[in-house]
Amino acid sequence: MGSADTTPAYVPGHGLLTGRTVVVTAAAGTGIGGACARRMLEEGARVLLSDAHERRLGESVAALEKEFAEVAGTLCDVTKEDHVQRLFDTAEERFGPVDVLVNNAGLGGTATLTEMTDEQWAKVLDVTLTGTMRCTRAALTRMRRRNSGVIVNNSSVIGWRAQEGQSHYAAAKAGVMALTRCAAIEAADYGVRVNAVAPSLAMHPFLAKVTTGELLDELTKREAFGRSAHPWEVANVIVFLASDYSSYMTGEIVAVSSQHP
């Protein structure tokens, strides 16, 4: 691997989502969701951030409000149907009908299958897969009435590639891929597009806290650029899928990765 710095320049907004109402789940903090909310705002969207963590959500919204006028936040636990319905009701009341949903909420963890409890398995599946289904169902129900809309799901390359201790997370993310493809077929007749991104390694402080340095080093070595992605680099692809530039794409899983075998 070369030693050259491959970190790109930050891409400025180009008004790709001007006038659109966007909902981003799990958008508090410095991960992909937070980066996605910022990129959507930079592209001219009205953005409702949601998260299950009240303090982090409040801090994230307060920071964005210093730069953008049309941003708000609301608590949402994607494992609870009433929370999901309230999320979309809040978005419509504040900004109007939802044009774009970004399903970013997910939960990981590490456990070998022989030592994994039913509770560990069920919790990861409920947040990562079933939570994505709940939000997709709510968004699609509303979007098809207007014959327009875009849903972008956050999956992972781990849905394709095996990794020790990740059977629950891998199964959930593979499920998100399958859900994306099936929902896309059902939504096509209503003019709604459903796609997903599959990032490999996007570094942020929370990931560093829950992952060992040894594993992060190993995963980084698999990347052709010799570094992890910045969360905003993943968000850029989500913006593309949310915009009219991807108007003929639906049911696609786009890898955001430089991994090599």
C-alpha positions as CSV (number, residue, x, y, z in Angstrom):
1,M,0.0,0.0,0.0
2,G,1.2,3.5,-0.7
3,S,1.7,6.1,2.0
4,A,0.1,9.0,0.1
5,D,-2.7,10.9,1.9
6,T,-5.9,9.9,0.1
7,T,-8.3,12.1,2.2
8,P,-10.4,14.0,-0.3
9,A,-11.6,17.6,-0.1
10,Y,-15.0,18.1,1.4
11,V,-17.6,18.4,-1.4
12,P,-19.8,21.6,-1.2
13,G,-23.5,21.5,-1.7
14,H,-25.1,21.9,-5.1
15,G,-28.7,22.3,-4.3
16,L,-29.6,18.7,-5.2
17,L,-32.4,18.5,-2.6
18,T,-33.7,22.1,-2.5
19,G,-37.2,22.2,-1.2
20,R,-37.3,18.5,-0.2
21,T,-38.4,17.3,3.2
22,V,-36.0,14.6,4.6
23,V,-36.2,12.4,7.6
24,V,-33.0,10.8,8.9
25,T,-33.2,8.2,11.7
26,A,-30.4,7.7,14.3
27,A,-29.0,11.1,13.2
28,A,-27.6,12.3,16.5
29,G,-23.8,12.3,17.0
30,T,-20.9,12.2,14.6
31,G,-21.6,9.0,12.6
32,I,-23.2,8.4,9.2
33,G,-26.6,9.6,10.3
34,G,-25.3,12.9,11.6
35,A,-23.2,13.4,8.5
36,C,-26.2,12.6,6.3
37,A,-28.3,15.2,8.1
38,R,-25.7,17.9,7.5
39,R,-25.2,16.9,3.9
40,M,-28.9,17.0,3.2
41,L,-29.1,20.5,4.7
42,E,-26.2,21.6,2.7
43,E,-28.1,20.4,-0.4
44,G,-31.0,22.6,0.4
45,A,-33.4,20.1,2.2
46,R,-35.6,20.6,5.2
47,V,-34.4,18.0,7.7
48,L,-36.0,16.3,10.6
49,L,-33.4,14.4,12.7
50,S,-34.6,11.5,14.9
51,D,-32.8,9.5,17.5
52,A,-33.5,7.5,20.6
53,H,-30.9,9.4,22.6
54,E,-32.4,12.7,23.9
55,R,-29.3,14.5,25.0
56,R,-27.3,13.7,21.8
57,L,-30.2,14.6,19.7
58,G,-30.6,17.9,21.4
59,E,-26.9,18.7,21.0
60,S,-27.0,17.7,17.3
61,V,-30.0,19.8,16.5
62,A,-28.7,22.8,18.4
63,A,-25.4,22.7,16.5
64,L,-27.1,22.5,13.1
65,E,-29.6,25.3,14.0
66,K,-26.6,27.7,14.2
67,E,-26.0,27.2,10.5
68,F,-29.4,26.1,9.0
69,A,-32.9,27.4,9.4
70,E,-35.0,24.4,8.4
71,V,-33.9,21.7,10.8
72,A,-35.6,20.1,13.7
73,G,-35.4,16.9,15.9
74,T,-37.7,14.5,17.5
75,L,-37.2,11.4,19.7
76,C,-37.9,8.1,18.0
77,D,-37.3,4.5,19.0
78,V,-37.6,2.5,15.8
79,T,-38.6,-0.6,17.8
80,K,-41.9,1.1,18.7
81,E,-44.6,1.5,16.1
82,D,-46.2,4.5,17.9
83,H,-42.8,6.3,17.8
84,V,-42.5,5.7,14.1
85,Q,-45.9,7.0,13.3
86,R,-45.3,10.0,15.5
87,L,-42.0,10.6,13.6
88,F,-43.7,11.0,10.3
89,D,-46.6,13.0,11.7
90,T,-44.1,15.4,13.2
91,A,-42.2,15.8,9.9
92,E,-45.4,16.5,8.1
93,E,-46.6,19.0,10.6
94,R,-43.3,20.8,10.7
95,F,-42.1,20.7,7.1
96,G,-44.8,19.1,5.0
97,P,-45.0,15.7,3.3
98,V,-41.8,13.6,3.5
99,D,-39.9,13.4,0.2
100,V,-36.9,11.4,1.4
101,L,-36.5,8.9,4.2
102,V,-33.0,7.7,5.3
103,N,-33.1,4.6,7.4
104,N,-29.9,4.8,9.3
105,A,-30.9,3.3,12.7
106,G,-29.0,0.1,13.5
107,L,-27.4,-1.8,16.4
108,G,-24.3,-3.9,16.4
109,G,-22.4,-5.9,18.9
110,T,-19.9,-8.8,19.0
111,A,-20.7,-12.3,20.1
112,T,-19.9,-15.8,18.7
113,L,-23.0,-17.7,17.7
114,T,-22.5,-20.4,20.4
115,E,-22.4,-17.8,23.1
116,M,-25.1,-15.5,21.7
117,T,-28.3,-15.2,23.7
118,D,-31.8,-15.0,22.2
119,E,-32.0,-11.5,23.6
120,Q,-28.8,-10.3,21.9
121,W,-30.0,-11.7,18.6
122,A,-33.5,-10.3,18.9
123,K,-32.4,-6.8,19.9
124,V,-30.0,-6.4,16.9
125,L,-32.6,-7.7,14.5
126,D,-35.4,-5.6,16.0
127,V,-33.5,-2.3,15.7
128,T,-31.5,-2.9,12.5
129,L,-33.9,-4.9,10.3
130,T,-37.4,-4.7,11.8
131,G,-36.9,-1.0,12.6
132,T,-36.0,-0.3,9.0
133,M,-39.1,-2.2,8.0
134,R,-41.3,-0.2,10.3
135,C,-40.0,3.1,9.0
136,T,-40.1,2.0,5.4
137,R,-43.7,0.8,5.8
138,A,-44.8,4.1,7.3
139,A,-43.0,6.2,4.7
140,L,-44.2,4.1,1.7
141,T,-47.8,4.2,3.0
142,R,-47.6,8.0,2.8
143,M,-45.4,8.4,-0.3
144,R,-47.6,6.2,-2.5
145,R,-50.6,8.5,-1.9
146,R,-48.5,11.2,-3.7
147,N,-46.9,9.0,-6.2
148,S,-43.4,10.2,-5.3
149,G,-40.7,9.7,-2.8
150,V,-37.3,8.1,-2.1
151,I,-36.2,5.8,0.6
152,V,-32.5,5.1,1.3
153,N,-31.5,2.3,3.7
154,N,-28.2,1.9,5.4
155,S,-27.0,-1.6,5.1
156,S,-23.3,-2.9,5.3
157,V,-20.8,-4.9,3.3
158,I,-21.0,-7.4,6.2
159,G,-24.3,-8.4,4.6
160,W,-22.2,-10.0,1.9
161,R,-18.9,-10.8,3.7
162,A,-18.4,-13.0,6.7
163,Q,-16.9,-11.7,9.9
164,E,-16.4,-13.5,13.2
165,G,-18.8,-12.6,16.0
166,Q,-21.2,-10.7,13.7
167,S,-23.8,-13.3,12.8
168,H,-26.7,-11.2,14.2
169,Y,-25.6,-8.0,12.6
170,A,-24.7,-9.6,9.3
171,A,-28.1,-11.4,9.2
172,A,-29.8,-8.1,9.9
173,K,-27.9,-6.2,7.3
174,A,-28.4,-8.9,4.7
175,G,-32.1,-8.7,5.6
176,V,-32.0,-4.9,4.9
177,M,-30.7,-5.6,1.5
178,A,-33.5,-8.1,0.8
179,L,-36.1,-5.7,2.2
180,T,-34.8,-3.0,0.0
181,R,-35.1,-5.0,-3.2
182,C,-38.6,-6.3,-2.4
183,A,-39.9,-2.9,-1.2
184,A,-38.5,-1.4,-4.4
185,I,-40.6,-3.7,-6.6
186,E,-43.7,-3.0,-4.6
187,A,-43.1,0.8,-4.6
188,A,-42.3,1.1,-8.3
189,D,-45.9,1.4,-9.4
190,Y,-46.3,4.4,-7.2
191,G,-43.2,6.3,-8.4
192,V,-41.3,5.6,-5.2
193,R,-37.7,4.5,-5.3
194,V,-36.0,2.4,-2.6
195,N,-32.2,1.8,-2.6
196,A,-29.5,1.1,0.0
197,V,-25.9,1.9,0.7
198,A,-23.5,-0.8,2.0
199,P,-20.5,0.9,3.7
200,S,-17.4,-1.0,4.7
201,L,-15.6,1.0,7.3
202,A,-16.6,4.6,8.2
203,M,-14.8,5.8,11.3
204,H,-16.4,7.9,14.0
205,P,-15.9,8.2,17.8
206,F,-18.7,5.8,18.8
207,L,-17.4,3.0,16.5
208,A,-13.9,3.5,18.1
209,K,-15.5,3.0,21.6
210,V,-17.2,-0.3,20.8
211,T,-14.5,-1.9,18.5
212,T,-11.0,-3.0,19.5
213,G,-8.1,-1.2,18.0
214,E,-6.8,-4.5,16.7
215,L,-9.9,-5.2,14.7
216,L,-10.0,-1.6,13.3
217,D,-6.4,-2.0,12.2
218,E,-7.3,-5.3,10.5
219,L,-10.3,-3.8,8.7
220,T,-8.4,-0.7,7.7
221,K,-5.7,-2.9,6.0
222,R,-8.4,-4.4,3.8
223,E,-9.2,-1.0,2.3
224,A,-7.5,-0.1,-0.9
225,F,-7.0,3.5,0.2
226,G,-5.4,2.4,3.4
227,R,-7.9,4.4,5.5
228,S,-11.5,4.2,6.7
229,A,-14.1,6.4,5.0
230,H,-15.2,9.6,6.5
231,P,-18.9,9.5,7.4
232,W,-19.6,12.3,5.0
233,E,-18.2,10.2,2.2
234,V,-21.0,7.7,2.8
235,A,-23.5,10.5,3.2
236,N,-22.5,11.8,-0.3
237,V,-23.7,8.5,-1.8
238,I,-26.9,8.7,0.2
239,V,-27.4,12.2,-1.2
240,F,-26.9,10.9,-4.7
241,L,-29.5,8.1,-4.2
242,A,-31.9,10.6,-2.7
243,S,-31.5,13.1,-5.6
244,D,-32.8,13.1,-9.1
245,Y,-29.4,12.1,-10.4
246,S,-30.4,8.5,-9.5
247,S,-33.8,8.6,-11.0
248,Y,-33.6,5.3,-12.8
249,M,-32.2,3.4,-9.8
250,T,-34.3,1.3,-7.5
251,G,-33.8,-1.9,-5.6
252,E,-30.0,-1.3,-5.8
253,I,-27.4,-1.9,-3.1
254,V,-24.5,0.4,-3.6
255,A,-21.3,-0.5,-1.9
256,V,-19.4,2.5,-0.4
257,S,-16.2,0.7,0.0
258,S,-12.6,0.3,-1.1
259,Q,-12.2,-3.2,0.3
260,H,-10.3,-5.7,-1.6
261,P,-10.6,-9.5,-1.2
